[in-house]
């Protein structure tokens, strides 16, 4: 057995991962807090107007339809844990949610408001406004981090 | 539903693709999908008691 066995080892080099710049995190927070601000700070004005505008419009349409936003105060007979997922969605609108919460606007459990034909549509618009702003925030973060243009 | 589809497709279209033309096409496609699926589901549920 004079054979020679050659073993070829593949050396796999890990791709270098560039660290995310601190400014990207700040842009992300700004994009969450004020819908459209993240793209505005990045001078992406058309996107700021389109994406931020869609979130603002969605939010105010939801409020005008008599929609209800969620916080941790569960109505009687309901579990507090069920309030958390829609609250996270609503919280996506950042300052809009916080200001409404401070003013107590859109949080009251009013049976007259709930009886409106557009109540559920309003709820949906308010939830979607927050979720769309999370997408907007991630887009602004990716642009600021140099992962997309 | 139309308003909802329009607002959602604006955001999806704006962040979806690389070029402006691709973004427009993607936005229109998402809008059409929302509308078609929404109407189809509405009619389906209309016949289900």
Backbone of each chain as ProteinMPNN parsed JSONL, in Angstrom:
{"seq_chain_A": "XXXXXXXXXXXXXXXXXXXXXXXXXXXXXXXXXXXXXXXXXXXXXXXXXXXXXXXXXXXXXXXXXXXXXXXXXXXXXXXXXXXXXXXXXXXXXXXXXXXXXXXXXXXXXXXXXXXXXXXXXXXXXXXXXXXXXXXXXXXXXXXXXXXXX", "coords_chain_A": {"N_chain_A": [[0.859, -1.194, 0.0], [1.444, 1.446, -1.131], [0.285, 3.709, -1.704], [-0.595, 7.105, -1.951], [-2.474, 9.177, -0.151], [-4.162, 12.003, -0.762], [-5.433, 14.627, 0.891], [-7.67, 17.065, 0.402], [-8.221, 20.08, 1.763], [-10.761, 22.284, 2.179], [-10.688, 25.654, 2.512], [-12.673, 27.714, 4.037], [-13.481, 30.929, 3.966], [-14.927, 33.14, 6.133], [-17.358, 35.517, 5.236], [-16.681, 38.913, 5.486], [-18.36, 40.821, 7.821], [-19.788, 43.888, 7.794], [-19.995, 46.243, 10.392], [-23.052, 47.605, 11.668], [-23.692, 51.001, 11.195], [-23.946, 53.488, 13.809], [-25.616, 55.601, 13.217], [-27.573, 54.505, 11.637], [-29.223, 53.168, 13.396], [-30.263, 55.306, 14.794], [-31.647, 56.581, 12.743], [-33.523, 54.602, 12.264], [-34.981, 54.651, 14.671], [-35.987, 57.258, 14.527], [-37.536, 57.003, 12.231], [-39.465, 55.24, 13.114], [-40.638, 56.763, 15.158], [-41.646, 59.173, 14.041], [-43.596, 58.819, 11.341], [-42.183, 58.58, 8.155], [-40.109, 60.318, 8.653], [-37.607, 59.096, 8.809], [-36.837, 58.429, 6.139], [-36.882, 61.0, 5.224], [-34.741, 62.183, 6.615], [-32.749, 60.854, 5.351], [-32.774, 62.065, 2.968], [-34.453, 61.047, 1.064], [-36.843, 62.013, -0.399], [-39.175, 61.543, -2.122], [-39.885, 58.911, -1.349], [-40.222, 59.288, 1.372], [-42.471, 60.929, 1.395], [-44.366, 59.308, 0.094], [-44.4, 56.799, 1.544], [-44.427, 57.569, 4.286], [-46.583, 59.326, 4.124], [-48.642, 57.572, 3.435], [-48.856, 56.096, 5.786], [-49.575, 58.059, 7.711], [-51.998, 58.909, 6.587], [-53.49, 56.55, 6.658], [-53.652, 56.192, 9.41], [-55.139, 58.471, 10.299], [-57.474, 58.168, 8.828], [-58.381, 55.817, 9.966], [-58.854, 56.713, 12.616], [-60.852, 58.623, 12.097], [-62.874, 57.01, 11.252], [-63.763, 56.01, 13.545], [-62.258, 54.144, 14.811], [-60.577, 51.955, 17.181], [-57.887, 51.99, 19.427], [-55.421, 49.859, 20.949], [-54.385, 49.232, 24.296], [-52.728, 48.19, 27.355], [-54.821, 47.965, 29.084], [-57.286, 45.868, 29.652], [-60.626, 45.248, 28.511], [-63.547, 44.478, 30.522], [-63.931, 41.021, 31.219], [-62.157, 40.186, 29.339], [-58.916, 38.945, 28.436], [-55.753, 40.232, 29.482], [-53.523, 39.569, 28.049], [-54.376, 39.185, 25.479], [-54.533, 41.695, 24.519], [-52.043, 42.446, 23.833], [-50.814, 41.677, 21.183], [-52.363, 43.276, 19.206], [-51.78, 45.744, 20.328], [-49.058, 46.012, 19.932], [-49.034, 46.227, 17.159], [-50.492, 48.641, 16.828], [-48.757, 50.346, 18.166], [-46.763, 50.743, 16.373], [-47.109, 53.115, 15.007], [-45.753, 55.023, 16.364], [-45.118, 58.234, 17.506], [-47.668, 59.127, 16.939], [-49.363, 57.247, 18.092], [-48.55, 57.471, 20.768], [-49.145, 60.174, 21.402], [-51.913, 60.155, 20.992], [-52.603, 58.366, 22.978], [-51.8, 59.757, 25.266], [-53.565, 61.873, 25.105], [-55.853, 60.503, 25.35], [-57.399, 59.861, 23.206], [-59.172, 57.832, 21.057], [-58.942, 55.579, 22.544], [-60.958, 54.985, 24.245], [-63.493, 52.833, 25.568], [-66.22, 52.926, 24.195], [-69.57, 52.197, 23.889], [-71.292, 53.369, 22.019], [-69.566, 54.276, 20.057], [-68.496, 51.85, 19.249], [-70.696, 50.823, 18.036], [-70.84, 51.979, 15.599], [-70.968, 51.724, 12.025], [-68.56, 51.775, 10.733], [-66.678, 51.072, 12.56], [-65.107, 48.646, 12.878], [-63.695, 48.717, 10.494], [-62.217, 50.996, 10.927], [-60.628, 50.156, 13.095], [-59.057, 48.265, 11.747], [-57.693, 49.869, 9.895], [-56.165, 51.396, 11.68], [-54.538, 49.453, 12.843], [-53.15, 48.54, 10.587], [-51.836, 50.859, 9.829], [-49.833, 51.066, 11.774], [-48.398, 48.679, 11.282], [-47.547, 49.064, 8.649], [-45.874, 51.192, 9.096], [-43.835, 49.964, 10.517], [-42.663, 48.503, 8.448], [-41.803, 50.628, 6.845], [-39.969, 51.762, 8.589], [-38.034, 49.715, 8.737], [-37.15, 49.74, 6.098], [-35.994, 52.304, 5.931], [-33.973, 51.945, 7.805], [-32.42, 49.931, 6.573], [-31.536, 51.314, 4.294], [-30.04, 53.337, 5.51], [-28.086, 51.777, 6.677], [-26.708, 50.971, 4.504], [-27.465, 48.743, 3.099], [-29.31, 48.672, 1.112], [-30.419, 50.666, -1.68]], "CA_chain_A": [[0.0, 0.0, 0.0], [2.291, 2.629, -1.175], [-0.504, 4.839, -2.237], [-0.601, 8.352, -1.192], [-3.803, 9.783, -0.118], [-4.117, 13.455, -0.578], [-6.685, 15.183, 1.388], [-7.753, 18.5, 0.112], [-9.114, 20.765, 2.706], [-11.278, 23.561, 1.682], [-10.638, 26.692, 3.529], [-13.782, 28.635, 3.793], [-13.336, 32.178, 4.706], [-16.211, 33.789, 6.426], [-17.496, 36.869, 4.675], [-16.567, 39.961, 6.492], [-19.625, 41.505, 8.044], [-19.552, 45.261, 8.236], [-20.888, 46.613, 11.507], [-24.084, 48.594, 11.345], [-23.341, 52.297, 11.796], [-24.863, 53.969, 14.851], [-26.61, 56.516, 12.645], [-28.676, 53.701, 11.092], [-30.155, 52.906, 14.509], [-30.961, 56.568, 15.062], [-32.602, 56.762, 11.633], [-34.593, 53.63, 12.515], [-35.833, 55.157, 15.768], [-36.696, 58.443, 14.009], [-38.55, 56.516, 11.268], [-40.581, 54.681, 13.89], [-41.296, 57.78, 15.989], [-42.446, 60.03, 13.141], [-43.651, 58.138, 10.042], [-41.637, 59.337, 7.025], [-38.942, 61.114, 9.047], [-36.387, 58.339, 8.516], [-36.479, 58.657, 4.732], [-36.632, 62.432, 5.103], [-33.37, 62.43, 7.075], [-31.85, 60.268, 4.343], [-33.025, 62.858, 1.745], [-35.241, 60.266, 0.088], [-38.104, 62.735, -0.237], [-40.363, 60.885, -2.69], [-40.253, 57.761, -0.507], [-40.721, 59.813, 2.65], [-43.839, 61.406, 1.182], [-45.252, 58.192, -0.246], [-44.534, 55.806, 2.616], [-44.881, 58.263, 5.49], [-47.929, 59.844, 3.852], [-49.596, 56.447, 3.491], [-49.048, 55.735, 7.204], [-50.358, 59.14, 8.345], [-53.363, 58.865, 6.034], [-54.103, 55.325, 7.19], [-53.927, 56.424, 10.83], [-56.231, 59.435, 10.498], [-58.704, 57.551, 8.299], [-58.808, 54.888, 11.02], [-59.439, 57.479, 13.723], [-62.104, 59.27, 11.673], [-63.893, 55.958, 11.135], [-64.169, 55.615, 14.902], [-61.465, 52.976, 15.221], [-60.158, 51.866, 18.577], [-56.526, 51.491, 19.588], [-55.289, 48.937, 22.083], [-53.298, 49.335, 25.27], [-52.75, 47.015, 28.235], [-56.055, 47.92, 29.87], [-58.243, 44.961, 29.012], [-62.018, 45.437, 28.93], [-64.044, 43.425, 31.421], [-64.197, 39.734, 30.577], [-61.127, 39.893, 28.34], [-57.596, 38.749, 29.013], [-54.797, 41.296, 29.163], [-52.535, 39.078, 27.077], [-54.954, 39.34, 24.136], [-54.375, 43.095, 24.12], [-50.648, 42.724, 23.467], [-50.504, 41.705, 19.737], [-52.838, 44.491, 18.509], [-51.111, 46.93, 20.87], [-47.758, 46.105, 19.236], [-49.329, 46.748, 15.819], [-50.84, 50.06, 16.987], [-47.565, 51.069, 18.641], [-45.923, 51.01, 15.201], [-47.254, 54.498, 14.516], [-44.842, 55.866, 17.135], [-45.625, 59.423, 18.208], [-49.118, 59.245, 16.738], [-49.966, 56.398, 19.132], [-48.24, 58.007, 22.106], [-49.914, 61.414, 21.599], [-53.33, 59.761, 21.138], [-52.719, 57.716, 24.291], [-51.72, 60.821, 26.272], [-54.804, 62.66, 25.017], [-56.982, 59.589, 25.574], [-58.227, 59.865, 22.001], [-59.116, 56.565, 20.323], [-58.724, 54.467, 23.471], [-62.114, 54.771, 25.114], [-64.402, 51.732, 25.211], [-67.528, 53.559, 24.144], [-70.485, 51.35, 23.116], [-71.835, 54.121, 20.868], [-68.515, 54.27, 19.019], [-68.39, 50.473, 18.756], [-71.884, 50.516, 17.239], [-70.722, 52.593, 14.268], [-70.75, 50.745, 10.951], [-67.162, 51.813, 10.287], [-65.802, 50.825, 13.718], [-64.123, 47.583, 12.599], [-62.815, 49.209, 9.419], [-61.299, 51.928, 11.595], [-59.644, 49.338, 13.831], [-58.133, 47.659, 10.779], [-56.823, 50.931, 9.376], [-55.208, 51.781, 12.731], [-53.555, 48.363, 12.968], [-52.319, 48.506, 9.379], [-50.953, 52.04, 9.856], [-48.658, 50.705, 12.578], [-47.601, 47.631, 10.618], [-46.886, 49.679, 7.483], [-44.758, 52.019, 9.564], [-42.71, 49.068, 10.827], [-41.989, 48.232, 7.167], [-41.132, 51.879, 6.471], [-38.827, 51.898, 9.487], [-37.001, 48.753, 8.325], [-36.616, 50.213, 4.82], [-35.099, 53.427, 6.234], [-32.811, 51.379, 8.494], [-31.593, 49.251, 5.567], [-30.881, 52.333, 3.453], [-29.023, 54.004, 6.337], [-26.998, 50.821, 6.927], [-26.049, 50.708, 3.226], [-27.833, 47.425, 2.57], [-30.074, 48.888, -0.113], [-30.342, 52.073, -2.112]], "C_chain_A": [[0.896, 1.245, 0.0], [1.585, 3.865, -1.672], [-0.459, 6.057, -1.322], [-1.988, 8.966, -1.262], [-3.655, 11.27, 0.155], [-5.489, 13.946, -0.127], [-6.684, 16.685, 1.152], [-8.721, 19.138, 1.108], [-9.534, 22.099, 2.118], [-11.266, 24.572, 2.821], [-11.722, 27.718, 3.21], [-13.598, 29.874, 4.653], [-14.715, 32.8, 4.922], [-16.227, 35.191, 5.825], [-17.39, 37.888, 5.799], [-17.893, 40.702, 6.609], [-19.33, 42.902, 8.573], [-20.503, 45.608, 9.364], [-21.885, 47.685, 11.073], [-23.72, 49.925, 11.988], [-24.4, 52.764, 12.801], [-25.961, 54.861, 14.299], [-27.811, 55.751, 12.092], [-29.715, 53.41, 12.178], [-30.963, 54.151, 14.832], [-32.02, 56.845, 13.997], [-33.8, 55.833, 11.84], [-35.557, 54.119, 13.588], [-36.66, 56.359, 15.283], [-37.814, 58.019, 13.059], [-39.739, 55.914, 11.987], [-41.367, 55.797, 14.57], [-42.174, 58.718, 15.152], [-42.459, 59.375, 11.764], [-43.168, 59.046, 8.904], [-40.366, 60.099, 7.367], [-37.627, 60.41, 8.698], [-35.925, 58.566, 7.086], [-36.187, 60.132, 4.491], [-35.205, 62.773, 5.514], [-32.336, 61.88, 6.092], [-31.974, 60.98, 2.995], [-33.716, 62.046, 0.652], [-36.664, 60.829, 0.132], [-39.3, 62.05, -0.869], [-40.837, 59.704, -1.838], [-40.819, 58.21, 0.838], [-42.179, 60.239, 2.509], [-44.805, 60.249, 0.932], [-45.496, 57.278, 0.942], [-45.027, 56.446, 3.91], [-46.305, 58.772, 5.32], [-48.98, 58.755, 3.949], [-49.889, 56.071, 4.939], [-49.91, 56.789, 7.916], [-51.815, 59.075, 7.906], [-54.144, 57.689, 6.622], [-54.53, 55.54, 8.645], [-55.136, 57.348, 11.008], [-57.546, 58.939, 9.898], [-59.263, 56.596, 9.355], [-59.466, 55.604, 12.187], [-60.785, 58.082, 13.335], [-63.232, 58.252, 11.49], [-64.36, 55.475, 12.513], [-63.433, 54.391, 15.399], [-60.96, 53.094, 16.651], [-58.737, 51.336, 18.628], [-56.41, 50.709, 20.891], [-54.141, 49.357, 23.003], [-53.442, 48.156, 26.238], [-53.997, 46.934, 29.123], [-57.094, 47.063, 29.149], [-59.664, 45.298, 29.46], [-62.478, 44.263, 29.792], [-64.349, 42.141, 30.642], [-63.177, 39.355, 29.523], [-59.775, 39.766, 29.027], [-56.641, 39.859, 28.57], [-53.819, 40.866, 28.07], [-53.042, 39.207, 25.641], [-54.812, 40.769, 23.619], [-52.986, 43.347, 23.512], [-50.397, 42.721, 21.948], [-51.078, 42.929, 18.998], [-52.185, 45.759, 19.041], [-49.756, 47.127, 20.184], [-47.963, 46.673, 17.827], [-49.641, 48.243, 15.892], [-49.619, 50.906, 17.343], [-46.612, 51.416, 17.488], [-46.03, 52.427, 14.69], [-46.469, 55.499, 15.353], [-45.521, 57.004, 17.863], [-47.141, 59.559, 18.064], [-49.866, 58.444, 17.806], [-49.782, 57.04, 20.507], [-49.064, 59.265, 22.389], [-51.399, 61.082, 21.796], [-53.563, 59.155, 22.517], [-52.704, 58.766, 25.4], [-53.001, 61.653, 26.293], [-56.043, 61.809, 25.303], [-57.92, 59.508, 24.388], [-58.064, 58.531, 21.257], [-58.918, 55.362, 21.235], [-59.949, 54.133, 24.321], [-62.968, 53.607, 24.617], [-65.836, 52.258, 25.266], [-68.482, 52.689, 23.3], [-71.079, 52.056, 21.898], [-70.841, 54.116, 19.701], [-68.413, 52.873, 18.388], [-69.58, 50.097, 17.877], [-71.818, 51.113, 15.835], [-70.397, 51.53, 13.213], [-69.281, 50.68, 10.545], [-66.162, 51.476, 11.393], [-64.703, 49.798, 13.409], [-63.165, 47.982, 11.476], [-61.761, 50.144, 10.016], [-60.222, 51.191, 12.361], [-58.588, 48.798, 12.882], [-57.17, 48.709, 10.227], [-55.766, 51.333, 10.412], [-54.129, 50.715, 12.914], [-52.586, 48.384, 11.792], [-51.382, 49.708, 9.321], [-49.675, 51.716, 10.621], [-47.778, 49.691, 11.877], [-46.876, 48.183, 9.385], [-45.71, 50.551, 7.939], [-43.574, 51.168, 10.021], [-41.932, 48.743, 9.543], [-41.189, 49.454, 6.719], [-39.863, 52.075, 7.292], [-37.685, 50.963, 9.059], [-36.35, 49.176, 7.008], [-35.617, 51.35, 5.063], [-33.827, 52.916, 6.909], [-31.863, 50.722, 7.488], [-30.855, 50.242, 4.678], [-29.752, 52.997, 4.242], [-27.83, 53.093, 6.604], [-26.253, 50.454, 5.646], [-26.386, 49.367, 2.614], [-28.717, 47.523, 1.333], [-30.044, 50.366, -0.453], [-31.719, 52.711, -2.148]], "O_chain_A": [[1.052, 1.954, 0.995], [2.183, 4.889, -2.004], [-0.306, 5.976, -0.103], [-2.547, 9.218, -2.33], [-3.098, 11.702, 1.165], [-6.524, 13.675, -0.736], [-5.833, 17.435, 1.63], [-9.881, 18.744, 1.237], [-8.727, 22.895, 1.638], [-11.772, 24.337, 3.919], [-11.651, 28.465, 2.234], [-13.568, 29.829, 5.883], [-15.522, 32.948, 4.005], [-15.251, 35.936, 5.898], [-17.938, 37.725, 6.889], [-18.464, 41.149, 5.614], [-18.722, 43.082, 9.628], [-21.692, 45.297, 9.294], [-21.595, 48.539, 10.236], [-23.465, 49.982, 13.191], [-25.588, 52.472, 12.657], [-27.077, 54.893, 14.815], [-28.928, 56.268, 12.073], [-30.919, 53.406, 11.921], [-32.161, 54.086, 15.106], [-33.131, 57.281, 14.299], [-34.946, 56.226, 11.621], [-36.776, 54.021, 13.445], [-37.851, 56.472, 15.575], [-38.901, 58.595, 13.072], [-40.879, 56.049, 11.544], [-42.598, 55.792, 14.568], [-43.31, 59.014, 15.524], [-41.436, 59.373, 11.08], [-43.686, 60.147, 8.717], [-39.619, 60.489, 6.469], [-36.649, 61.063, 8.333], [-34.753, 58.86, 6.848], [-35.35, 60.478, 3.659], [-34.533, 63.558, 4.845], [-31.209, 62.369, 6.011], [-31.368, 60.567, 2.006], [-33.571, 62.334, -0.536], [-37.577, 60.182, 0.646], [-40.353, 61.967, -0.237], [-42.036, 59.518, -1.632], [-41.754, 57.613, 1.372], [-43.011, 59.957, 3.371], [-45.907, 60.21, 1.478], [-46.639, 57.008, 1.309], [-45.938, 55.928, 4.556], [-47.129, 58.672, 6.229], [-50.071, 58.975, 4.474], [-51.03, 55.764, 5.285], [-50.853, 56.451, 8.632], [-52.736, 59.17, 8.717], [-55.299, 57.825, 7.025], [-55.614, 55.129, 9.058], [-56.048, 57.043, 11.777], [-58.618, 59.259, 10.411], [-60.468, 56.571, 9.605], [-60.502, 55.169, 12.69], [-61.735, 58.065, 14.117], [-64.409, 58.604, 11.568], [-65.25, 54.631, 12.615], [-63.907, 53.684, 16.288], [-60.922, 54.175, 17.238], [-58.409, 50.356, 17.959], [-57.207, 50.885, 21.812], [-53.077, 49.777, 22.548], [-54.199, 47.224, 25.966], [-54.197, 45.945, 29.828], [-57.697, 47.489, 28.164], [-59.896, 45.598, 30.631], [-61.868, 43.194, 29.786], [-64.94, 42.172, 29.563], [-63.311, 38.316, 28.877], [-59.52, 40.392, 30.056], [-56.711, 40.353, 27.445], [-53.352, 41.682, 27.275], [-52.253, 39.324, 24.703], [-54.953, 41.02, 22.422], [-52.777, 44.317, 22.784], [-49.814, 43.682, 21.446], [-50.352, 43.566, 18.235], [-52.044, 46.74, 18.31], [-49.354, 48.253, 19.893], [-47.174, 47.493, 17.359], [-49.11, 49.025, 15.103], [-49.473, 52.036, 16.878], [-45.756, 52.288, 17.628], [-45.126, 52.901, 14.002], [-46.513, 56.699, 15.082], [-46.379, 56.791, 18.718], [-47.814, 60.051, 18.971], [-50.87, 58.901, 18.353], [-50.721, 57.14, 21.297], [-49.618, 59.415, 23.478], [-52.06, 61.658, 22.661], [-54.591, 59.4, 23.147], [-53.483, 58.691, 26.351], [-53.463, 62.081, 27.35], [-57.143, 62.335, 25.476], [-59.085, 59.136, 24.528], [-56.955, 58.153, 20.879], [-58.744, 54.242, 20.753], [-59.971, 53.124, 25.026], [-63.146, 53.416, 23.414], [-66.557, 52.061, 26.245], [-68.222, 52.47, 22.117], [-71.339, 51.426, 20.872], [-71.214, 53.973, 18.537], [-68.266, 52.73, 17.175], [-69.495, 49.171, 17.071], [-72.643, 50.791, 14.981], [-69.659, 50.578, 13.469], [-68.812, 49.646, 10.068], [-64.951, 51.578, 11.196], [-63.522, 50.049, 13.649], [-61.983, 47.637, 11.498], [-60.584, 50.09, 9.661], [-59.045, 51.547, 12.292], [-57.391, 48.858, 13.16], [-55.971, 48.458, 10.108], [-54.612, 51.581, 10.063], [-52.957, 51.032, 13.116], [-51.373, 48.263, 11.963], [-50.261, 49.598, 8.823], [-48.575, 52.046, 10.179], [-46.554, 49.82, 11.874], [-45.733, 47.816, 9.113], [-44.687, 50.636, 7.26], [-42.428, 51.606, 9.922], [-40.702, 48.712, 9.547], [-40.048, 49.334, 6.272], [-38.827, 52.493, 6.775], [-36.522, 51.366, 9.023], [-35.148, 48.994, 6.819], [-34.533, 51.366, 4.481], [-32.731, 53.397, 6.618], [-30.651, 50.931, 7.542], [-29.687, 50.038, 4.347], [-28.653, 53.197, 3.724], [-26.701, 53.564, 6.742], [-25.275, 49.708, 5.691], [-25.687, 48.895, 1.718], [-28.853, 46.552, 0.589], [-29.69, 51.205, 0.376], [-31.846, 53.887, -2.487]]}, "seq_chain_B": "XXXXXXXXXXXXXXXXXXXXXXXXXXXXXXXXXXXXXXXXXXXXXXXXX", "coords_chain_B": {"N_chain_B": [[-62.08, 49.131, 1.174], [-60.772, 49.472, -1.246], [-59.347, 51.809, -0.708], [-57.749, 50.952, 1.39], [-56.285, 48.941, 0.043], [-54.949, 50.554, -1.789], [-53.325, 52.215, -0.154], [-51.731, 50.324, 1.186], [-50.461, 49.112, -1.006], [-48.985, 51.215, -1.997], [-46.954, 51.522, -0.074], [-45.776, 48.948, -0.158], [-44.989, 48.883, -2.838], [-43.194, 51.047, -2.944], [-41.036, 50.165, -1.442], [-40.303, 47.814, -2.559], [-38.832, 46.986, -5.025], [-36.011, 47.481, -7.342], [-35.698, 49.425, -9.534], [-37.461, 52.423, -10.631], [-39.518, 51.893, -12.463], [-39.954, 49.168, -12.053], [-40.879, 49.288, -9.457], [-43.289, 50.689, -9.724], [-44.719, 48.856, -11.283], [-44.798, 46.686, -9.532], [-46.204, 47.781, -7.38], [-48.704, 48.265, -8.595], [-49.374, 45.647, -9.216], [-49.582, 44.482, -6.653], [-51.721, 45.982, -5.671], [-53.756, 45.187, -7.438], [-53.882, 42.492, -6.75], [-54.739, 42.602, -4.076], [-57.302, 43.668, -4.487], [-58.593, 41.79, -6.21], [-58.422, 39.374, -4.721], [-59.741, 40.198, -2.411], [-62.346, 40.785, -3.384], [-63.04, 38.264, -4.408], [-63.014, 36.684, -2.083], [-65.044, 37.991, -0.681], [-67.346, 37.412, -2.229], [-67.332, 34.678, -1.999], [-67.748, 34.314, 0.768], [-70.228, 35.439, 0.899], [-71.987, 33.531, -0.014], [-71.768, 31.627, 1.874], [-73.446, 30.609, 4.665]], "CA_chain_B": [[-61.147, 48.093, 0.724], [-59.941, 50.072, -2.298], [-58.44, 52.741, -0.045], [-56.801, 50.117, 2.125], [-55.401, 48.313, -0.95], [-54.098, 51.597, -2.384], [-52.308, 52.65, 0.82], [-50.78, 49.221, 1.42], [-49.642, 48.859, -2.194], [-48.016, 52.324, -2.109], [-45.797, 51.194, 0.781], [-45.116, 47.751, -0.703], [-44.355, 49.246, -4.106], [-42.066, 51.964, -2.721], [-39.869, 49.503, -0.859], [-40.167, 46.462, -3.089], [-37.905, 46.615, -6.101], [-34.828, 48.313, -7.537], [-35.896, 50.598, -10.388], [-38.765, 53.094, -10.488], [-40.497, 51.182, -13.286], [-40.279, 47.909, -11.352], [-41.672, 49.637, -8.269], [-44.648, 50.999, -10.185], [-45.365, 47.601, -11.69], [-45.024, 45.875, -8.331], [-47.293, 48.424, -6.639], [-49.967, 48.003, -9.318], [-49.647, 44.21, -9.076], [-50.058, 44.247, -5.282], [-53.059, 46.581, -5.591], [-54.685, 44.296, -8.155], [-54.026, 41.262, -5.963], [-55.609, 42.919, -2.931], [-58.682, 43.858, -4.952], [-59.143, 40.537, -6.739], [-58.594, 38.412, -3.623], [-60.784, 40.738, -1.535], [-63.664, 40.584, -4.009], [-63.296, 36.817, -4.491], [-63.37, 36.206, -0.735], [-66.346, 38.557, -0.332], [-68.404, 36.638, -2.891], [-67.317, 33.33, -1.408], [-68.381, 34.384, 2.079], [-71.624, 35.828, 0.698], [-72.78, 32.308, -0.2], [-71.639, 30.726, 3.046], [-74.308, 31.166, 5.719]], "C_chain_B": [[-60.2, 48.655, -0.34], [-58.896, 51.007, -1.693], [-57.337, 51.986, 0.692], [-55.783, 49.503, 1.163], [-54.443, 49.338, -1.535], [-52.977, 51.99, -1.418], [-51.26, 51.564, 1.058], [-49.883, 49.015, 0.202], [-48.654, 49.998, -2.448], [-46.756, 51.982, -1.307], [-45.05, 49.989, 0.218], [-44.339, 48.096, -1.977], [-43.119, 50.099, -3.888], [-40.834, 51.248, -2.193], [-39.517, 48.182, -1.54], [-39.008, 46.191, -4.014], [-36.793, 47.643, -6.266], [-35.108, 49.587, -8.334], [-37.303, 51.173, -10.197], [-39.86, 52.348, -11.253], [-40.947, 49.884, -12.601], [-41.146, 48.176, -10.134], [-43.115, 49.937, -8.633], [-45.402, 49.713, -10.5], [-45.715, 46.741, -10.481], [-46.179, 46.447, -7.502], [-48.648, 48.141, -7.272], [-50.368, 46.537, -9.157], [-50.201, 43.9, -7.682], [-51.471, 44.792, -5.106], [-54.091, 45.661, -6.248], [-54.926, 43.013, -7.37], [-54.938, 41.478, -4.756], [-57.071, 42.97, -3.379], [-59.315, 42.535, -5.39], [-59.406, 39.545, -5.61], [-59.692, 38.884, -2.672], [-62.179, 40.494, -2.092], [-64.025, 39.096, -4.075], [-63.726, 36.269, -3.131], [-64.742, 36.734, -0.303], [-67.488, 37.751, -0.935], [-68.494, 35.232, -2.315], [-68.055, 33.328, -0.062], [-69.856, 34.758, 1.984], [-72.516, 34.583, 0.608], [-72.67, 31.349, 0.964], [-72.461, 31.325, 4.191], [-73.578, 31.284, 7.065]], "O_chain_B": [[-59.004, 48.366, -0.346], [-57.732, 51.01, -2.094], [-56.16, 52.339, 0.621], [-54.579, 49.532, 1.418], [-53.268, 49.043, -1.754], [-51.817, 52.087, -1.817], [-50.063, 51.843, 1.124], [-48.685, 48.772, 0.347], [-47.601, 49.78, -3.047], [-45.637, 52.132, -1.797], [-43.822, 50.009, 0.127], [-43.202, 47.667, -2.171], [-42.105, 49.909, -4.56], [-39.709, 51.67, -2.46], [-38.56, 47.512, -1.154], [-38.263, 45.236, -3.796], [-36.643, 48.554, -5.451], [-34.801, 50.69, -7.882], [-38.202, 50.51, -9.68], [-40.979, 52.19, -10.764], [-42.131, 49.549, -12.57], [-42.039, 47.393, -9.814], [-44.045, 49.504, -7.952], [-46.534, 49.499, -10.066], [-46.79, 46.146, -10.417], [-47.019, 45.706, -6.991], [-49.615, 47.82, -6.582], [-51.545, 46.221, -8.986], [-51.168, 43.151, -7.544], [-52.316, 44.157, -4.475], [-55.154, 45.393, -5.686], [-56.047, 42.506, -7.329], [-55.795, 40.648, -4.454], [-57.953, 42.397, -2.741], [-60.432, 42.207, -4.989], [-60.478, 38.945, -5.544], [-60.482, 38.077, -2.182], [-63.08, 40.055, -1.377], [-65.17, 38.716, -3.83], [-64.677, 35.493, -3.035], [-65.509, 36.028, 0.353], [-68.47, 37.441, -0.26], [-69.579, 34.671, -2.163], [-68.877, 32.452, 0.207], [-70.642, 34.438, 2.876], [-73.649, 34.581, 1.089], [-73.405, 30.363, 1.032], [-72.185, 32.441, 4.631], [-74.166, 31.733, 8.049]]}, "name": "protein", "num_of_chains": 2, "seq": "XXXXXXXXXXXXXXXXXXXXXXXXXXXXXXXXXXXXXXXXXXXXXXXXXXXXXXXXXXXXXXXXXXXXXXXXXXXXXXXXXXXXXXXXXXXXXXXXXXXXXXXXXXXXXXXXXXXXXXXXXXXXXXXXXXXXXXXXXXXXXXXXXXXXXXXXXXXXXXXXXXXXXXXXXXXXXXXXXXXXXXXXXXXXXXXXXXXXXX"}
